[in-house]
Amino acid sequence: MENQQKKRKQQNNSLSILQDLVKSDLKALTHIDLQLKNCTLSNEQVAQINNSLVQCQKLESLVLNLNKENISDDQINQLFAKYPYIKDYVETGNNVSNDQIYTQILFFLNYFQINHDCQELRLNDIQAQGDILLEETMSNLINLNSLQLNLDGNQLGDQGSVWICKLLHKCKTLNNLNLQLWKNKIGDRGISSIAEGISSCAKLTTLTLNAVENLFGKEGAFSISTMLSSCKMLINLDINLSNNLIGEEGASAICILLGSCQLLENLKLTLCTTQIGDDGASTIGAALGNCKFLTNLKFNISGNKIGDKGAQNIGLGLSNCTQLTNLEFDIGTNQIGDDGASTIGAALGNSKFLTNLKFYIQENKIGDKGAQNIGLGLSNCTQLTNLEFDISTNQIGDDGTLTIGAALGNCKFLTNLKFYIWGNKIGDKGAQNIGLGLSNCIQLTNLEFGIG
């Protein structure tokens, strides 16, 4: 009942937003933000939007949010209050729908084996909207340089993806494109259409593509790789293809051509649970090695059955990214042992300018040798002010904690530290090593510490 009332309120708000748009000075507008969540537009309203936009010839930026959501803000806040530890692992922000956040929370509750009463989210059948923005409309927006389409949970399918393709073919002036397409039943044919549309936007410098939990595989990934080869001016790239079965071949194809985007400064690459294995991971490593101008990197390939070979190649690639100031590195829940961990540790040692580091390598097969080399690398990151470090549920004993403790002792500028090393084989000696290092972090204002 509460959600139905919320949706009715959103529908009424959407009507007000459209009325305000029609009444505005359309010819003078440079930015339009249409927040129409949970709104099913009538043919008349679609025509109203297009008739208004076609008059906005000075328009530079357009946001259209048609996310379909079942979960409220209050429900998300209550879950984070109840399970605060989970929040560190969940992707949030203005572009992430509540339903997508809820799905992540549920995943991590199950992953960490936390008792809960959350139910699997079922998306309702949604009436097809047809073409919301018309090709003719987009052709008239000759100054449009930024477009954001939030379409989470709309069940577009392959046919709806063709609409996006046609739309993008008319957006010749775009340099910033953000597509939020979580859980839309998009298959290989659909993602290929979207990739074709993106390829036509030759001036892009910033691209965000969130296609999590769709239905495409390696053929769709091949299309995305072809798209990347056309986007040679990219400086900022955020691509999330998690929970699609792209496999080793698909990941390899994407990353071979990702390496051609050599102007990248900011990269977010998320390929969780995509069955990429060692070969796919190795190609990712080679791609990272070509991105030498990166200053910000968010990298998540957790849950992919990656062993030492794949981890070593990722480490070798990462070692070339020497200009990084912000790094989020998640390679948890794989099959990495000491050899892979040691190469990743060496790569950390090359990242001497890091001020913010999130390092997640939990649930692998790392022993003392691997932990020691991670610690040696971390000890070079002396400029860190914010550190999240999770090496829990491995096979680390007292000897492995020696260099990790020393590394903490070198991070004298830390103000925020989250440190998790539980689920290992650490005794009193190991705890003492960590405690000695921690005693040097005298600037700390926030500390979360798990060693149990």
Buried (B, 14 or more C-beta within 10 A) or exposed (E): EEEEEBBEEBBEBBEEBBEEBEEEEBEEBEEBEBBBBBBBBEEEBBEBBBEBBBBBBBBBBBBBBBBBBBBBEEBBEEBBEEBEBBBBBBBEEEBBBBBBBBBBBBBBBEBBEEEEEBEEBEBEEBEEBEBBBBEEBBEBBEEBBBBBBBBBBBBBBBEBBBBBBBBBBBBBBBBBBBBBBBBBBBBBBBBBBBBBBBBBBEEBBBBBBBBBBBBBBBBBBBBBBBBBEBBEEBBBBBBBBBBBBBBBBBBBBBBBBBBBBEBBBBBBBBBBBBBBBBBBBBBBBBBBBBBEEBBBBBBBBBBBBBBBBBBBBBBBBBBBBEBBBBBBBBBBBBBBBBBBBBBBBBBBBBBEEBBBBBBBBBBBBBBBBBBBBBBBBBBBBEBBBBBBBBBBBBBBBBBBBBBBBBBBBBBEEBBBBBBBBBBBEBEEEBBBBBBBBBEBBEEEEEEEBEBE
